[in-house]
Amino acid sequence: MSIDLSRLEAVVEASGVPGRIEALLPVGVRPRQLSVRTLLVGMLCCQAEGRPAHLTRVHQVLVGLRGPDRLRLGVTVDWRAGPHTLTYRQVERTLHLVVGALAREEPDGASSEVLQEVADAFVEASVEGHGDASRSLAVDWTDVESFSTRHPKPSGLYADPEARWGHRKGGGPGEKDELFFGYYLSLATMVADDGGPPVPELVRRMNLVSCEHDPVPVMVQVLTSMAAGGVALGDVICDSGYAHRVPGHFALPLRAAGVSLVMDLHPSDRGTQGTHAGAVLHHGNLYCPMTPTGLFGQAPLVRGASEAETAAHDERAAELGRFKLGRVSADDQDGHHRVSCPALLGKLRCALRESSLSLPLERPEVLSPPDEPPCCCTQRTISVPVTINAKTTQRHDYPSAAWRRSYARRSAAERSNARIKDPATIDVARGWCRVMGLTPITLFLVAAIVVRNLAVADAFCARQEEDRRRAATGRPPRTRRRRRTTLADLVGAGANAPP
């Protein structure tokens, strides 16, 4: 992975981070040879060349620059005794000053306000004009191990005072759940809008917290700050690890910021969750009280399902949608909205709504209306407060075909995590960063993410250019080769094999 030095410098300048940090540093008797700008450029160059996040590697990459670049960046300066080349101690000293300016006065395992603002500005500068391509984000968190030893000192503290024991779950074959010592890294990756054109999967926001903190509420604060800063948010796609949180920690703040949620429901949140004004609460929606019970309880489509199973699953989800109460108003200032009976909306026939009996006979029909109809069957509309389905309400009916297509965009978050942990690229693993503490690790992770964003944007632009070139010559666009081998493929191959 090699990126032009001038481009890395342009990202540093566009972020405005160096000037902001320099203003926080103390002014010494003798000016520092290494500026914050040059330090950040060195960290980016270190990651662009695939080196570990070690201060010795940052020093090596700076002193290894071409002569004119060393002079321009202040790596080599003229002293009274002659030219002086930057030393490792000077790199260490400048980083120590930066960490002291950005860290909390009393470290507690969470980023300070100024550190998060610096990380946001740095990552956003690496988007390089692609920020308006999409408003949708896929969020996920992963583990980042500390270089600290796992055994506490006699005082009871660890070498990395902010790192804590956390839990990670392996998703690959044969991987088991295990404990690790370090931090949780949350990433928000830009994905295409629903039905929109493809976009580069760039990380727009990141956050690092100690494992003693819940990463979800902290990341929600980052996203709401992003919206408050003028960046419009659309869909936020997440797994059940986010959706299962207390509504006040995840769903409600994001909806208040104008976010539309697309999420996988936790098994504990699926199914029927009570009633409201007689309507059945199910999978985040309100349904007619006479909905056939056989339509409830549908689980997401299993991986590797056949075409027949997929068609039957989607047909059942569409049938259930006929009994859903429809929204007839937008949210008011308190978050309340109104919904109406599906018979009044022309989705089914019901004797309690005489106007619906003129609908075609192909519509589902409620054959036995309740003897004592609830409010949802007698009123034209009912009000739905924010407390109803506060955790489970989302953009698409769960788990319909539309939800499945929209939720498939979440794989971009997995690719972001995999990219920075790939041994062939950045390889964020134990030992990747030997500087301990949340603040320095955050700075190195930001540098790694910036380099990753630039590489992803270059690859995306190259693919788009290749597609345009092929279209101009009348050739179809390139398609990705199918790499997954199923059990049926292996059985078929064995049947045709020689004895």
N, C-alpha and C positions, 0 to 999 in steps of 0.2 A: 504494500500500500504506500504509494508515494504521491504527495501533493505538493504543488509548487509553493515555495516559500512566500512569494508575494501574495498569493491567495490567502495563506494563513495569516499574514500580517493584515490583510484587508478585513478579515473576520474580526480580529482583535480590535482594530480601529472602529469598525462598525458597531461593535458592542458597547463602546464607551466605558468599558470596565477599567482599563488602566488608570485613567484620570480619576475615576471615583475612588479607587483603592489608594492611589498616591495621596489623595487629600486626607485619608485617614491615618497615614503613617507618620510617625514622629520625624521631625527634622533634626538631623545630627549636626555635629560640628563640621564633619567632612562629608561631602555628598557621596551617596552610594554609587558605585560603578554600575551595578546591575539594577536596571529599572524594572518596574512591575510589567511593563509592556514586553520587555525582552524576556523576562521570566516566563510569561504566558506563551510567547512565541516558541520558546524552547520546549515547554511542556507539549505544545501542539506538534512540534517537529518530532519529539520523542515518540509520540503515539503514531504519527504518520509513517514513521520508519519501522513500526512494529516492535519498538523496544519496551521493556517493562517500565512501570512508573516509578523509577528510582531516581533520586537526586543526582547520583553519579552519572546516570544516562543522560539526564538533562544537561549536565555540565559538559559531557562528551559531545553531545550534538551541537551545542553552542560553539565550543572551541573548534569543532570540525567544519564550521561554515567556511565559505570562500572569504578571502581577505577583505574585499569591499563590503561584504555583508557583516563581517565581524566589526569593522570600523563603524558602519552605519548603526548597528544595534548596540554599540558600546561594549562589545565583548573584548575588544582590544582598544586601549586608550593610551594617550601619551602622558606619562608622568615625568616628573623632573629627572628621574634616573633613566628615562627611556620608555619604550613601549611596554605596557603591562597587560597581560592576558588574564582574563577572568579566572578566579580560583574557585575550587569547590566550596570553601568556607564562605565565600561571598554569596554563592547560590543558596547555601543553607541559611545564611543570615537573612537574606531578603524574603525567603519563604517563611521563616519564623516571624518576621514582622507582619507579613500579609496574613498569616494564620491568626496572629494576635489581634489584628484589626477586624477580622471577619467573624471570629468565634464569639460565643456568648461569654459574658463575664464569669458566669458559673455554668460550665458545660453540663447539659442534662440529656445528651443524646439526640437532640433535635437541632436543626439548622437555625441560626439566627436570622432575623429579618433581612439584614443586609447581605448575608451569604446567599439566601434564596434569591434575592433580587439580582445579585451578580450572576448566579447560575442561570436564571431566566434570561437575562440580557445576552449572555454568552451563547446559550443554545439557540435563542431566537435569531441571533446574527448569522448563524450557520445555515439558516433556511434559505437565504440568498434569493429572495423574490418569489419563492414557492408558497408563501404563507397564505395567499388568497386562493390557492387552488382548491382548498377544501376546508370545511368547518368541523369535520368529524374526527374524533380521536378514539383510539383503542388504548386502554390503560391496563397495566399489569405490574406486579412487583416480583422481584427475584432476590436471591441472597448474594451478599458480598462479604467474603470472609476477611477478617482482620489478620494481619501478620503476627499479632500478639500471641504469646504462649497461652495455652489453655489453663494454666495453673496460676492461681492468685499468689501474690507476694505475702509475706508474713503480716503485712498490714491489712490484708483482705482485698486489696485492689489488684487489678490486672495491669499489664504493661500498657494496654490500650484502655484508658479509664472509661471511655464512652461505649465501647463494644459490649455486647451482652449475648447470652445464649439464645438462639432462635431455632425455629423448626422449619425444615424444608421438606417438600414432598417430591420425590422423583417421579417423573411421568413416563420414563422409558421402560422398556421390557427389563424386568429383573431389578429395577431400582427400588430401593426401600426408603421409607421415611427415616430421617435422621436429624440430629441436632448439629448446629454449627455455631461458631463464635464470630460475631461480626455485626452486620447491618442489613437492613432491608432497603433495596433500591427500587423506586417506583418510576416508571417511564410512561409518558403519554405520547403515542405515535400517531401521526397524521395518516388517515386513510381516506379513501374515496367516499364521497357522499352517496347516499342511496340512489342508485341508477345514474350516478355521475361518471365522468371520464376517469381513467386511472391517474393516480398522483404518486409522486415519490413518497415512500414511507419514512418520513423524517420525524425524528424525536422533537417535539415542541416544548416539552417540560420534563423535568426530572426532580427527584427529591430523595435524599438519603436520611434515614433515621436509624437510631439504635433499635435493637430487637425488643427492648422493653416498651417501645411505643407501638401502637397500632398504626401501620402505614396508611390505612385508608382515610381516616379523617385528616391527616396531614396533607395527603395528596389532594383531597377535596379542597382544602384551603388554597393550594397552589392553583387549581383549576378555576376556582371562583375569583381569585386575584387576577388570573389571566383574562377572564370575562370582564372584570371591573376595569382592566387596563385598556379596554377597547378592542380586544380580539373576540369576535363573535364566535360562539360555540354552537354546534348543531347536535349531532349524535355523539354520545359517549358509550362505547361498547366495552363490556366487562363480563367477567365470569361470576359464578355464584359466590366466590370469596368476597366480592364487593357487594353483591346484591343482598347477602344475608345479614349485613351489618344493620345496626339500629337505624331507622329511617332518618333520624336527626343527624346522624354522622355521615350519611352518604346521599341517599335519594333526595331528601327534601332540600338541602342546600343547593344541589345541582339543578333541580327543577326551578328553584327560585332564580337561578342565574340564567335561565332560558335553555337549559340542556334537555334534550330528548334522550331517554335512556333506552338502550338495547342490551339486554342482559339475560344470562342463563339463571333461572331460578334455582335456589337451593332446594333439595328434596323436602326439607321441612316447611318450605313456603309454597309448595305445589298443592294442587287440589283445592277442595272447598274450604274456605276460611271463615264461614259464618254468613250472615245476611245483613242487608241494609235496606230498610223500607220494603222488605219482602223480597228484594232481588238477591240472588245468590252471588257471593263473592268467590270467584274462581280464577286462578291464574292472572290476577291483576285486573279483571274485568267484572262487570255486573251482568248477570244473566237472568232471563225470565224464570220465575219460580217453578214453572211447569216444564223446564228443560228436561228431556229424557236423561236419566241418570247414567245411562250407558255411554253418553257422549263425554261425561266428565272423567277426569283422571288420566287423560292422554299424556304419555311421556314423550320427550323429544325423540325424533327419529334416530334409530341406532346407526352406528357407523357401519358402512358396508351393506346397507339395506338394498334389496333388489328393486327394480323398477315397479313391480307389482306392489310391493310393500310400501314404497314411497307414494304411489298413487292412492292406495287405500288410506294411508295416514293423512294425506292432504285432503282427501275427500271428506274424511271424518272431521278434520279441523274446520273445513269450510261449512259443514253442516252445523257444527257447534256455533259458528259465527252468525248463523241465522237467528239464534236465540239471544244474541248479545244486545243489551240496551245501548243505544247509540248516543254519542255526545251531540248536543244541539246548541252549545254555547262555549265560548272560550273561558279561561279562568279569570275570575275577577281579582281584585287587589288582595283578597284574602286567600286566594287559591281555590275557591269553590267553583264548581261548574254544574251544569244541568244535563241530565240524560233523559231519554224518552223510550217508551215501550217499543220493542221491535215490530209489533203489529202496526203501530202508528207510522212506523218508518217504512212499511211495505215489505218487510222481510219474512213475515209469516202470517197465517190466518188465525184469528182468535174470536170466539163468540162474544167476548167482553168488549171487543172493538169492532162495532158493526161495519165500519168503513173497510176493514181488512177482509171481510168476507167476499168482496168483489175482486180480490186478487186472484190470479190464475191458480188452478188446483195443483200445479206443480210445487207451489210453496208448501213448506211444512205447516201443519195445522195442530193447534192445541185442542184436542178432542174433549178433555175433561177440565174445564177451567175451575179454579178453586171456588168453593161455596162462599167463603168469606174473603174476597179479593183484598190483597194488601195494597198499600199506597201506590206501588209501582204499576198496579193494574187498574187503578181508578183515576189517578191523576195523569194529566198529559205529560208532565215532566216531574222529576224529583231532583233535589239538590244533593250533590255529592261533595262533602267536605274533604279537606286534605288528609284527614285521619283515615279515610277509607282507602284500602289498598295502597297505603302510603309507601310500603316497601316494594310492592310487586307491579305497580302500574308502569307500563312502558310503551314504546312507540308502536310495536306490532303485536298482534294477538299471539300469545305463546301457546303451543309451539308450531305455528302455521308455517307454510312454505315461505311467506314473505319474511317472517322472523328468521327463519333458517338462512335465507340468502343474506339478510342484513347482518346477522350475527357472525357469519363466516368471515367478515372483515376483521374480527378480533385476532385472527392468526398473525396479523401484522405486529401485534404486541409481542407474540412469541418469537417472531423473527428478530425483533429489536434486541430482546434478551439474548437470543442465540448468537447474534452477530458480535456482541461485545464479549461473549464468553467462548467464542470459537477459538481453539488453539491456533488456527491458521491466520487469524486476524489480530484481535486485541488480547484475548485470553485473560479476562478478569477472573483470576483465581487466587488462592492463597499464595502470597509471595509476589503477586503482580505489583502491589504497592507496599513498600516496606516502611513508609511513613505512616505513623499511627495517629489516630484522632479523626473525628468526623469531618472537620474542616479541610485538612489537606487531602483526604481521600475524596471528598466531594470535588475539589478543584481538579484532581487528576481524572476523575470520572467525567467531569464536564469536558475536559480536553479530549478524552476518548470518544465521547458522544459527538462532539463537534467534528472530529475527523471522520467518524462513521457517517454522519449526515452528508458531508461533502462527497464521500465515496458513493453513497447511495444515490445522491442527486446526479452525479456524473454517469453512473450506470443507467439510471432512468432516462436521462437525455439521450444517451447512446442508443438505447432500445427504441425510443420514439423516432429518432433519426433513421434508424434501420427500417422501421415499419414504413415511414414515409418514402424511403428509397425503394422499398419493395413494391409499395402501392403505385409509385410512379412508373415502374417497369411492368406492372400487371401481375406481379407475383403476390400470393396471399401472405398475410402477416405470419411471422414465426409463432409457433405454438410450443408450449412446454411439453416435453416428453413425459409420459406417465411413468413414474418410477416405482409405484407400489405394486408388489407382487402379492396376489391373493392366494388363499388356499386352493381355490378352484383352478387357478393357473398352474399350480404345482401338480395337482391331481391330473389335469389334462396333459401336462408334459410327461408325467410318469406313465400314462396310459399309452402314449405314442412312442415311448422309449423302447429300444431293442431289448430282447430278453437277456 
